Amino acid sequence: MKKHVLKPYVAFARGEIPRAACLVFARNAREARNVSWKEVGSLWYDPESFLDWRVQLLDQKDWDYFYEEEADKEKLRKGIPHTIECPKVCKYCEKWGGRLIDGVCENCLSELTKES
């Protein structure tokens, strides 16, 4: 894995069912929360929702995938925190959060291979 200053996080509004989430590259969780709120969260939710705005570091096994497939390469190279509002999603479950193989997440891929 190539060493980068920025780490990939998922940012979302806390609640019973997450309505939406975005991908953010930042140095730490505090920066990820602030950057993602300014760039995306404040557009999706009312200003009081900042108190419920959360970030979570993504699984390290998938970091290379996010660096290669999702990050803004120039901002990543310069160490500029940034948000990806709409990361690529699985063509079956329409979720993101991990590596996609030919457009399919690992969970759906394992289910598809079970069915075969």
N, C-alpha and C positions, 0 to 999 in steps of 0.2 A: 504494500500500500504506500503510495506516495504521501509524504508528509505535507499537510496543509495547515495553515493557521486557522482556517474556518472549519467548523464542524457542522454537520447537517442535523437539524432539529425539525420536528413537526410542531406547528403552532395551531392552537384551537381554543375555542371558548368552552370552558368547563360547563357541564350540564349533564342531564340524564342521557341524552343522545347527542354526540357531537354533530352539529349541523354542517360544518365545513371545516376544513383544515388546509393549511398551506405549508410549504417547505421553506425553511429559512437556513441560510448559512451564516454563522456567527462565531465569535471567539468563545463565548460562554452563554449560559442560559439567560442571564440578565440582558445581555445585548440582543440575543435572539428574540426575547419577549418584546423589547422596545422597538427593534427594527421591524419585526413582523406586524406589530400593532400599528405603527405609523404607515407602513406601506400597504397593508391589507385589512387588518382587523378593524381599524377605525372606519373603513369603507363598508364593511359587512355588518357591523353592530353599532349600537348607540354608545356614546362616550362612557357611560357608566359601566359598560361591559369590560372595560380594561381591568377591573378588579378580578374578573373571572377568566382573563386571558392567560393561557398556560402554554408552556413549551416542554417538549420532552426530546431528549437526545435519541436519535435513531440508532438502531442496532449496528454496531461497528462492522459486522461482516458485510454490510451493504454500502459502506461509505464510498468505496471505489466506484460503485455503480452510480451513486448520486453525483459524485464529482464528474464522472465522464458523461452521464446522460442528462443531467438536470441543471447543474450549476452554470452560471454565466462565467465562461472561461476567463474573460478579461478581469472581471471583478474578483474571481477566485485567485487568479495569479497575483493581483495587487493587494489581496487581503481586505477587500471592501465587502462588508456584510450586505446581504441582499436576500430578497424573498422571491420565491417562485410561486405565484398565485395558483397555478393549475398544473401540477406535476402530471406526468404521464400515468395513466391508470390501466389496470388490467382490462382486457377486452371482454372478459366474462363477468367478473364481480364488480367492475368499475371502481375498485379501490386502489390506493397507492400506499406506499410505506415500506416497500422492499424492492428487491431486484425483480425486473421483468425479463422473461426469456421468451423471445418472439412475441412480445406483447401480452404474455400471460404471467401472472404472479405464481410464486412457488406453491401456494395453497391450492389454487385452481389446477395447476399443472399436476400435482399429486393426485387430485380427484379425477382428472381426465385420464391419467395413466391407470388408475384403479378400474375405471369403467371399460378400458380397452381389453 
